[in-house]
Amino acid sequence: MGAANKTIRMMRRAALPALALIIVGNFAGYAIAGPNGLLAWGGYHRDFLDRKKELVDLEQQRAVLKHRSQLLDPRRADPDMADELVRRDLGLVRPDEVVVPLN
């Protein structure tokens, strides 16, 4: 019985450090390979660059739309732009006419 008791005591003394090692290893694994870990940073950086490009494209589209809306301001509308929109939307373009879109 002495050897069995000695083994049980040794296992009890090693259980707490082993449990702590398992918990720390689990946290370290998530810190490296988890969804927000070190390995995911490359994906975040690529996503950031993609969103930055998308933002530049959207800002360009916004500038074009802002310019078109300024051309259609009722107080000082551009006559050519208004004529083009009215004729196109109402179907008043004759078959022999050529409409050159501004876009």
N, C-alpha and C positions, 0 to 999 in steps of 0.2 A: 503494500500500500504506500510505502514511502515514495516510490518512484512515480506512482500515479498522482499523488498529491503534489509532488515537485513539478510534474508536467502541467497540471491544472493551474498551479500558481504562476508558472511561467507564461501560460497562455493568457491568464487574466492580466498580467503585467504588460503583455504585448498587445492586448486588444485595443486599449485606448490609443496608443500611438499609431496602430494600424488603421483604426477608424479615422483618426485625424489625417493620416496620409492619403486615405481614399478620398476624403472630403476636399483636401487641398488639390489633389490630382484632378478631381472633377471640375473644380473652379478653373484650374489652369487649362484644362482641355477646352472648356467653353470660351475662355479668354483668347485662345489661339484659333480654334476651329468652329466656334459658335456662330450664330447668325450675325452678331455684332463684333466678332473677334478680329484678330489681326489679318487673317486670310480674306475677310470680307472687305477690307479697306480698298483693295484694288478695284473691286466691283463698284464700290461707292464712288471712287474717283472717276471711273468710266461713265457712270450714270451722271455725275456732276458735269462732266465735259459735254455729254449728250444734251443735257438740259440747258447748258450755256449756249450751245449752237441753236437749239430750238428757240431760246429767248431772243437771240439775234434775228432769226427769221421772223418771229412774231412782231418784233419791233419794226422791222422793215415793212411788213404787211400793215401794221398800224399807221406808219407814216404815209403809205400809199392811200389808205382809207381816209386818213385825216385830210390829205390833199384833195381827194375827190369830194369829200364833204364840204370843204371850203369852196370848191368850184360850184357847188349847188346851193350855197347860202342864198336865201331868198332876197336879201338886201342887195347883193351884188353877184348874182349868178352869172356864170360864164355862158354866153348865148350858144356857143357851139356845143358845149357839153349838154345843156338843157335840150337843144334840138335833137342831138343824137339819142338821148334817153327817151324822149317823147316819141320820136319816130320809130325807134326799135320796139318799145313796149306796146305801142298802139298798132303796130304792124303797118305803118304808113310808108314803108320803104318800097319803092317800085322795083320790079325785077331787073331793070336796066341800070339801077344805081349800085354803086360800090360803097359799102360802109367799112371804114377802116377803124377797128377798135383801138382805143388808146392803151389797153393793157398789153 
